[in-house]
Amino acid sequence: MNDLPYTIEDNKLLEALADIAYLAGQKGFFSGDSRNDINEFIIWAKEFEAVHEDTNWDEVDYLTAIEAFTENKLRIDLH
C-alpha cells in the first residue's frame, strides 16, 4: 500500500522526472548550471506526461519512449 500523500499523476510525473534526470546523467549531460538543468528536466517531465496522457503503456514500451524523448530533448533544447 502507498502511504505517501501522492496521487497517481504525481507518481507518474516524479517517475518521468527521475528517468529523465538519470538518462541525462548517463549521457554525461551538464550545462554548467545545475539549477537550470533541474528546471528544464521538470518542464520536460511535464511535457512527457502531457504528450503521453492517453498512452496505453501495455501497448507502448515506457522505457523506449522516455529514452527517445530525453535523447531528443538533449539534442534539440540544450545544444
C-alpha positions in Angstrom: 0.0 0.0 0.0 1.2 3.5 -0.8 1.3 5.6 2.4 2.7 8.7 0.6 0.2 11.5 0.0 0.8 11.5 -3.7 -1.7 10.9 -6.5 -1.1 8.5 -9.3 -0.4 11.6 -11.6 2.2 12.8 -9.1 3.9 9.5 -9.1 3.9 9.3 -12.9 5.4 12.8 -13.1 8.0 12.0 -10.5 9.0 8.8 -12.2 9.3 10.6 -15.5 11.4 13.3 -13.9 13.7 10.7 -12.2 14.1 8.8 -15.5 14.9 12.0 -17.5 17.5 13.1 -14.9 19.0 9.6 -14.8 19.2 9.4 -18.6 20.7 12.9 -18.9 23.3 12.0 -16.3 24.1 8.7 -18.1 24.8 10.7 -21.3 27.1 12.9 -19.3 25.0 16.0 -19.7 25.7 19.1 -17.6 25.1 22.6 -18.9 27.2 24.2 -16.2 24.1 25.4 -14.3 22.5 22.6 -12.3 19.5 24.7 -11.2 18.7 25.4 -14.8 19.2 21.8 -15.8 16.8 20.7 -13.0 14.2 23.2 -14.1 14.5 22.0 -17.7 14.0 18.4 -16.6 10.9 19.3 -14.6 9.5 21.0 -17.7 10.4 18.0 -19.9 8.7 15.6 -17.4 5.5 17.7 -17.5 5.7 17.7 -21.3 6.3 14.0 -21.5 3.3 13.3 -19.2 1.1 15.7 -21.3 2.1 14.0 -24.6 1.5 10.6 -23.2 -1.6 11.4 -21.2 -3.6 8.8 -23.1 -0.8 6.3 -23.9 -1.6 2.7 -23.2 1.6 1.5 -21.5 0.6 -2.1 -22.1 0.9 -1.4 -25.8 3.9 1.1 -25.8 7.2 0.4 -24.1 7.7 3.1 -21.5 11.5 2.9 -21.3 11.8 3.2 -25.1 9.5 6.2 -25.1 11.2 8.1 -22.2 14.7 7.3 -23.7 13.7 8.6 -27.1 12.0 11.7 -25.6 15.0 12.5 -23.5 17.6 12.0 -26.2 15.6 14.2 -28.5 15.4 16.9 -25.8 19.1 16.8 -25.1 19.8 17.2 -28.7 17.3 19.9 -29.6 16.7 22.0 -26.4 20.1 22.1 -24.9 22.6 22.3 -27.8 
